[in-house]
Amino acid sequence: MRSPSCRAVPTALTQIQGNLHPPLAKPLIEIGKLVIGGLADFYATDVPKIFADELKGQAATDFAAANNAA
């Protein structure tokens, strides 16, 4: 099994944060909150349901750890 892409999320968010230089326009802040908030909900609720039947044993444990970090 390939490494879950959710492992890359914490690094990506750190990179995104490092590229933000205040002051930021309010519309950009609102868009960012919607996008990142939507991803947080997606990883927390939808992704585990999608893979629940496919992952067993250590793969399920590894996936849960990576997804929780995301």
Backbone atoms as SQL, in Angstrom:
CREATE TABLE atoms (id INTEGER PRIMARY KEY, chain TEXT, resi INTEGER, resn TEXT, atom TEXT, x REAL, y REAL, z REAL);
INSERT INTO atoms VALUES
  (1, 'A', 1, 'MET', 'N', 0.847, -1.191, 0.000),
  (2, 'A', 1, 'MET', 'CA', 0.000, 0.000, 0.000),
  (3, 'A', 1, 'MET', 'C', 0.881, 1.239, 0.000),
  (4, 'A', 2, 'ARG', 'N', 0.494, 2.197, -0.767),
  (5, 'A', 2, 'ARG', 'CA', 1.222, 3.454, -0.801),
  (6, 'A', 2, 'ARG', 'C', 0.977, 4.235, 0.480),
  (7, 'A', 3, 'SER', 'N', 1.892, 5.126, 0.777),
  (8, 'A', 3, 'SER', 'CA', 1.765, 5.981, 1.948),
  (9, 'A', 3, 'SER', 'C', 0.564, 6.902, 1.789),
  (10, 'A', 4, 'PRO', 'N', -0.276, 7.032, 2.830),
  (11, 'A', 4, 'PRO', 'CA', -1.443, 7.913, 2.719),
  (12, 'A', 4, 'PRO', 'C', -1.038, 9.361, 2.468),
  (13, 'A', 5, 'SER', 'N', -1.714, 9.994, 1.532),
  (14, 'A', 5, 'SER', 'CA', -1.407, 11.388, 1.219),
  (15, 'A', 5, 'SER', 'C', -1.698, 12.303, 2.396),
  (16, 'A', 6, 'CYS', 'N', -2.522, 11.852, 3.332),
  (17, 'A', 6, 'CYS', 'CA', -2.826, 12.693, 4.487),
  (18, 'A', 6, 'CYS', 'C', -1.583, 12.934, 5.341),
  (19, 'A', 7, 'ARG', 'N', -0.544, 12.109, 5.168),
  (20, 'A', 7, 'ARG', 'CA', 0.711, 12.351, 5.892),
  (21, 'A', 7, 'ARG', 'C', 1.352, 13.667, 5.475),
  (22, 'A', 8, 'ALA', 'N', 1.061, 14.132, 4.282),
  (23, 'A', 8, 'ALA', 'CA', 1.665, 15.355, 3.769),
  (24, 'A', 8, 'ALA', 'C', 0.941, 16.617, 4.248),
  (25, 'A', 9, 'VAL', 'N', -0.248, 16.473, 4.808),
  (26, 'A', 9, 'VAL', 'CA', -1.052, 17.635, 5.175),
  (27, 'A', 9, 'VAL', 'C', -0.372, 18.522, 6.213),
  (28, 'A', 10, 'PRO', 'N', 0.162, 17.995, 7.328),
  (29, 'A', 10, 'PRO', 'CA', 0.803, 18.904, 8.293),
  (30, 'A', 10, 'PRO', 'C', 1.948, 19.715, 7.690),
  (31, 'A', 11, 'THR', 'N', 2.759, 19.093, 6.857),
  (32, 'A', 11, 'THR', 'CA', 3.863, 19.806, 6.208),
  (33, 'A', 11, 'THR', 'C', 3.329, 20.860, 5.250),
  (34, 'A', 12, 'ALA', 'N', 2.316, 20.500, 4.487),
  (35, 'A', 12, 'ALA', 'CA', 1.727, 21.460, 3.550),
  (36, 'A', 12, 'ALA', 'C', 1.154, 22.670, 4.277),
  (37, 'A', 13, 'LEU', 'N', 0.480, 22.430, 5.393),
  (38, 'A', 13, 'LEU', 'CA', -0.091, 23.551, 6.148),
  (39, 'A', 13, 'LEU', 'C', 0.998, 24.446, 6.725),
  (40, 'A', 14, 'THR', 'N', 2.092, 23.858, 7.169),
  (41, 'A', 14, 'THR', 'CA', 3.215, 24.655, 7.668),
  (42, 'A', 14, 'THR', 'C', 3.787, 25.514, 6.547),
  (43, 'A', 15, 'GLN', 'N', 3.910, 24.942, 5.352),
  (44, 'A', 15, 'GLN', 'CA', 4.414, 25.692, 4.203),
  (45, 'A', 15, 'GLN', 'C', 3.456, 26.817, 3.826),
  (46, 'A', 16, 'ILE', 'N', 2.175, 26.529, 3.846),
  (47, 'A', 16, 'ILE', 'CA', 1.176, 27.557, 3.539),
  (48, 'A', 16, 'ILE', 'C', 1.285, 28.699, 4.536),
  (49, 'A', 17, 'GLN', 'N', 1.361, 28.353, 5.804),
  (50, 'A', 17, 'GLN', 'CA', 1.453, 29.374, 6.852),
  (51, 'A', 17, 'GLN', 'C', 2.716, 30.221, 6.668),
  (52, 'A', 18, 'GLY', 'N', 3.814, 29.572, 6.285),
  (53, 'A', 18, 'GLY', 'CA', 5.065, 30.302, 6.074),
  (54, 'A', 18, 'GLY', 'C', 5.017, 31.257, 4.900),
  (55, 'A', 19, 'ASN', 'N', 4.106, 31.012, 3.972),
  (56, 'A', 19, 'ASN', 'CA', 3.974, 31.879, 2.801),
  (57, 'A', 19, 'ASN', 'C', 2.986, 33.022, 2.992),
  (58, 'A', 20, 'LEU', 'N', 2.316, 33.050, 4.123),
  (59, 'A', 20, 'LEU', 'CA', 1.361, 34.125, 4.385),
  (60, 'A', 20, 'LEU', 'C', 2.076, 35.282, 5.076),
  (61, 'A', 21, 'HIS', 'N', 1.954, 36.427, 4.485),
  (62, 'A', 21, 'HIS', 'CA', 2.626, 37.604, 5.029),
  (63, 'A', 21, 'HIS', 'C', 1.593, 38.698, 5.263),
  (64, 'A', 22, 'PRO', 'N', 1.303, 39.001, 6.533),
  (65, 'A', 22, 'PRO', 'CA', 0.329, 40.052, 6.845),
  (66, 'A', 22, 'PRO', 'C', 0.819, 41.401, 6.339),
  (67, 'A', 23, 'PRO', 'N', -0.080, 42.319, 6.129),
  (68, 'A', 23, 'PRO', 'CA', -1.530, 42.188, 6.306),
  (69, 'A', 23, 'PRO', 'C', -2.160, 41.440, 5.134),
  (70, 'A', 24, 'LEU', 'N', -3.178, 40.673, 5.444),
  (71, 'A', 24, 'LEU', 'CA', -3.926, 39.936, 4.431),
  (72, 'A', 24, 'LEU', 'C', -5.300, 40.562, 4.261),
  (73, 'A', 25, 'ALA', 'N', -5.759, 40.596, 3.026),
  (74, 'A', 25, 'ALA', 'CA', -7.093, 41.130, 2.744),
  (75, 'A', 25, 'ALA', 'C', -8.139, 40.207, 3.374),
  (76, 'A', 26, 'LYS', 'N', -9.168, 40.791, 3.954),
  (77, 'A', 26, 'LYS', 'CA', -10.206, 40.018, 4.625),
  (78, 'A', 26, 'LYS', 'C', -10.825, 38.945, 3.722),
  (79, 'A', 27, 'PRO', 'N', -11.105, 39.232, 2.446),
  (80, 'A', 27, 'PRO', 'CA', -11.658, 38.177, 1.589),
  (81, 'A', 27, 'PRO', 'C', -10.717, 36.966, 1.462),
  (82, 'A', 28, 'LEU', 'N', -9.416, 37.206, 1.428),
  (83, 'A', 28, 'LEU', 'CA', -8.465, 36.097, 1.357),
  (84, 'A', 28, 'LEU', 'C', -8.487, 35.268, 2.637),
  (85, 'A', 29, 'ILE', 'N', -8.617, 35.928, 3.754),
  (86, 'A', 29, 'ILE', 'CA', -8.706, 35.227, 5.037),
  (87, 'A', 29, 'ILE', 'C', -9.958, 34.360, 5.072),
  (88, 'A', 30, 'GLU', 'N', -11.065, 34.898, 4.633),
  (89, 'A', 30, 'GLU', 'CA', -12.318, 34.143, 4.632),
  (90, 'A', 30, 'GLU', 'C', -12.244, 32.927, 3.704),
  (91, 'A', 31, 'ILE', 'N', -11.654, 33.099, 2.538),
  (92, 'A', 31, 'ILE', 'CA', -11.497, 31.976, 1.607),
  (93, 'A', 31, 'ILE', 'C', -10.615, 30.900, 2.237),
  (94, 'A', 32, 'GLY', 'N', -9.531, 31.312, 2.848),
  (95, 'A', 32, 'GLY', 'CA', -8.632, 30.371, 3.508),
  (96, 'A', 32, 'GLY', 'C', -9.328, 29.588, 4.605),
  (97, 'A', 33, 'LYS', 'N', -10.134, 30.259, 5.402),
  (98, 'A', 33, 'LYS', 'CA', -10.874, 29.584, 6.474),
  (99, 'A', 33, 'LYS', 'C', -11.845, 28.561, 5.901),
  (100, 'A', 34, 'LEU', 'N', -12.511, 28.915, 4.817),
  (101, 'A', 34, 'LEU', 'CA', -13.443, 27.978, 4.194),
  (102, 'A', 34, 'LEU', 'C', -12.727, 26.754, 3.638),
  (103, 'A', 35, 'VAL', 'N', -11.621, 26.983, 2.945),
  (104, 'A', 35, 'VAL', 'CA', -10.902, 25.876, 2.312),
  (105, 'A', 35, 'VAL', 'C', -10.286, 24.959, 3.363),
  (106, 'A', 36, 'ILE', 'N', -9.540, 25.525, 4.274),
  (107, 'A', 36, 'ILE', 'CA', -8.867, 24.709, 5.290),
  (108, 'A', 36, 'ILE', 'C', -9.892, 24.086, 6.235),
  (109, 'A', 37, 'GLY', 'N', -10.915, 24.828, 6.597),
  (110, 'A', 37, 'GLY', 'CA', -11.970, 24.269, 7.441),
  (111, 'A', 37, 'GLY', 'C', -12.681, 23.120, 6.752),
  (112, 'A', 38, 'GLY', 'N', -12.911, 23.266, 5.462),
  (113, 'A', 38, 'GLY', 'CA', -13.539, 22.196, 4.694),
  (114, 'A', 38, 'GLY', 'C', -12.664, 20.955, 4.631),
  (115, 'A', 39, 'LEU', 'N', -11.351, 21.160, 4.477),
  (116, 'A', 39, 'LEU', 'CA', -10.433, 20.022, 4.465),
  (117, 'A', 39, 'LEU', 'C', -10.401, 19.329, 5.818),
  (118, 'A', 40, 'ALA', 'N', -10.439, 20.115, 6.879),
  (119, 'A', 40, 'ALA', 'CA', -10.426, 19.524, 8.219),
  (120, 'A', 40, 'ALA', 'C', -11.640, 18.620, 8.415),
  (121, 'A', 41, 'ASP', 'N', -12.802, 19.099, 8.027),
  (122, 'A', 41, 'ASP', 'CA', -14.016, 18.280, 8.136),
  (123, 'A', 41, 'ASP', 'C', -13.931, 17.048, 7.243),
  (124, 'A', 42, 'PHE', 'N', -13.415, 17.217, 6.050),
  (125, 'A', 42, 'PHE', 'CA', -13.281, 16.114, 5.101),
  (126, 'A', 42, 'PHE', 'C', -12.387, 15.012, 5.673),
  (127, 'A', 43, 'TYR', 'N', -11.219, 15.394, 6.193),
  (128, 'A', 43, 'TYR', 'CA', -10.309, 14.401, 6.763),
  (129, 'A', 43, 'TYR', 'C', -10.874, 13.778, 8.037),
  (130, 'A', 44, 'ALA', 'N', -11.604, 14.543, 8.810),
  (131, 'A', 44, 'ALA', 'CA', -12.137, 14.020, 10.076),
  (132, 'A', 44, 'ALA', 'C', -13.318, 13.077, 9.888),
  (133, 'A', 45, 'THR', 'N', -14.185, 13.355, 8.919),
  (134, 'A', 45, 'THR', 'CA', -15.413, 12.571, 8.808),
  (135, 'A', 45, 'THR', 'C', -15.507, 11.711, 7.560),
  (136, 'A', 46, 'ASP', 'N', -15.187, 12.264, 6.407),
  (137, 'A', 46, 'ASP', 'CA', -15.396, 11.547, 5.149),
  (138, 'A', 46, 'ASP', 'C', -14.310, 10.517, 4.839),
  (139, 'A', 47, 'VAL', 'N', -13.056, 10.906, 5.001),
  (140, 'A', 47, 'VAL', 'CA', -11.963, 10.015, 4.626),
  (141, 'A', 47, 'VAL', 'C', -11.997, 8.696, 5.403),
  (142, 'A', 48, 'PRO', 'N', -12.168, 8.714, 6.721),
  (143, 'A', 48, 'PRO', 'CA', -12.223, 7.430, 7.431),
  (144, 'A', 48, 'PRO', 'C', -13.359, 6.523, 6.950),
  (145, 'A', 49, 'LYS', 'N', -14.481, 7.101, 6.596),
  (146, 'A', 49, 'LYS', 'CA', -15.603, 6.300, 6.090),
  (147, 'A', 49, 'LYS', 'C', -15.262, 5.668, 4.744),
  (148, 'A', 50, 'ILE', 'N', -14.589, 6.418, 3.904),
  (149, 'A', 50, 'ILE', 'CA', -14.244, 5.934, 2.567),
  (150, 'A', 50, 'ILE', 'C', -13.352, 4.703, 2.652),
  (151, 'A', 51, 'PHE', 'N', -12.386, 4.721, 3.565),
  (152, 'A', 51, 'PHE', 'CA', -11.405, 3.651, 3.631),
  (153, 'A', 51, 'PHE', 'C', -11.689, 2.607, 4.704),
  (154, 'A', 52, 'ALA', 'N', -12.758, 2.737, 5.437),
  (155, 'A', 52, 'ALA', 'CA', -13.036, 1.839, 6.565),
  (156, 'A', 52, 'ALA', 'C', -13.045, 0.375, 6.168),
  (157, 'A', 53, 'ASP', 'N', -13.626, 0.027, 5.048),
  (158, 'A', 53, 'ASP', 'CA', -13.720, -1.371, 4.634),
  (159, 'A', 53, 'ASP', 'C', -12.444, -1.891, 3.982),
  (160, 'A', 54, 'GLU', 'N', -11.559, -1.001, 3.577),
  (161, 'A', 54, 'GLU', 'CA', -10.362, -1.394, 2.840),
  (162, 'A', 54, 'GLU', 'C', -9.148, -1.633, 3.734),
  (163, 'A', 55, 'LEU', 'N', -9.073, -0.940, 4.847),
  (164, 'A', 55, 'LEU', 'CA', -7.873, -0.989, 5.674),
  (165, 'A', 55, 'LEU', 'C', -8.070, -1.912, 6.868),
  (166, 'A', 56, 'LYS', 'N', -7.105, -2.786, 7.053),
  (167, 'A', 56, 'LYS', 'CA', -7.146, -3.735, 8.159),
  (168, 'A', 56, 'LYS', 'C', -5.790, -3.762, 8.847),
  (169, 'A', 57, 'GLY', 'N', -5.774, -4.138, 10.104),
  (170, 'A', 57, 'GLY', 'CA', -4.532, -4.338, 10.847),
  (171, 'A', 57, 'GLY', 'C', -3.654, -3.116, 10.915),
  (172, 'A', 58, 'GLN', 'N', -2.360, -3.320, 10.645),
  (173, 'A', 58, 'GLN', 'CA', -1.383, -2.236, 10.745),
  (174, 'A', 58, 'GLN', 'C', -1.668, -1.114, 9.758),
  (175, 'A', 59, 'ALA', 'N', -2.178, -1.462, 8.583),
  (176, 'A', 59, 'ALA', 'CA', -2.514, -0.428, 7.598),
  (177, 'A', 59, 'ALA', 'C', -3.582, 0.508, 8.154),
  (178, 'A', 60, 'ALA', 'N', -4.564, -0.044, 8.852),
  (179, 'A', 60, 'ALA', 'CA', -5.616, 0.782, 9.456),
  (180, 'A', 60, 'ALA', 'C', -5.043, 1.661, 10.561),
  (181, 'A', 61, 'THR', 'N', -4.134, 1.101, 11.355),
  (182, 'A', 61, 'THR', 'CA', -3.502, 1.870, 12.436),
  (183, 'A', 61, 'THR', 'C', -2.664, 3.010, 11.865),
  (184, 'A', 62, 'ASP', 'N', -1.863, 2.697, 10.839),
  (185, 'A', 62, 'ASP', 'CA', -1.032, 3.727, 10.211),
  (186, 'A', 62, 'ASP', 'C', -1.884, 4.820, 9.580),
  (187, 'A', 63, 'PHE', 'N', -2.945, 4.402, 8.913),
  (188, 'A', 63, 'PHE', 'CA', -3.833, 5.376, 8.282),
  (189, 'A', 63, 'PHE', 'C', -4.483, 6.271, 9.325),
  (190, 'A', 64, 'ALA', 'N', -4.969, 5.699, 10.411),
  (191, 'A', 64, 'ALA', 'CA', -5.634, 6.481, 11.459),
  (192, 'A', 64, 'ALA', 'C', -4.670, 7.514, 12.045),
  (193, 'A', 65, 'ALA', 'N', -3.431, 7.115, 12.286),
  (194, 'A', 65, 'ALA', 'CA', -2.450, 8.059, 12.834),
  (195, 'A', 65, 'ALA', 'C', -2.174, 9.200, 11.865),
  (196, 'A', 66, 'ALA', 'N', -1.994, 8.860, 10.591),
  (197, 'A', 66, 'ALA', 'CA', -1.713, 9.903, 9.592),
  (198, 'A', 66, 'ALA', 'C', -2.922, 10.806, 9.401),
  (199, 'A', 67, 'ASN', 'N', -4.109, 10.227, 9.367),
  (200, 'A', 67, 'ASN', 'CA', -5.325, 11.018, 9.157),
  (201, 'A', 67, 'ASN', 'C', -5.612, 11.918, 10.346),
  (202, 'A', 68, 'ASN', 'N', -5.366, 11.434, 11.548),
  (203, 'A', 68, 'ASN', 'CA', -5.571, 12.265, 12.746),
  (204, 'A', 68, 'ASN', 'C', -4.604, 13.449, 12.768),
  (205, 'A', 69, 'ALA', 'N', -3.389, 13.229, 12.317),
  (206, 'A', 69, 'ALA', 'CA', -2.423, 14.328, 12.238),
  (207, 'A', 69, 'ALA', 'C', -2.860, 15.358, 11.207),
  (208, 'A', 70, 'ALA', 'N', -3.486, 14.870, 10.137),
  (209, 'A', 70, 'ALA', 'CA', -3.959, 15.781, 9.089),
  (210, 'A', 70, 'ALA', 'C', -5.085, 16.620, 9.626);
